């Protein structure tokens, strides 16, 4: 997943640089839009995964206010 995110970011950056130099064709504009949407989906999935892992850890370990301290 990380490799795909990196590749999408590189592709989008390359297209952005091309815009500054010579502009993009309609097909390239659509391709950039598709890549950006795919990148957003990957990043959103990564965020959801992190939230789920955090919730799982909280359920397993509790927090400072609910953890029972043994003396």
Beta strands, then each sheet from edge to edge (+ up, - down):
end
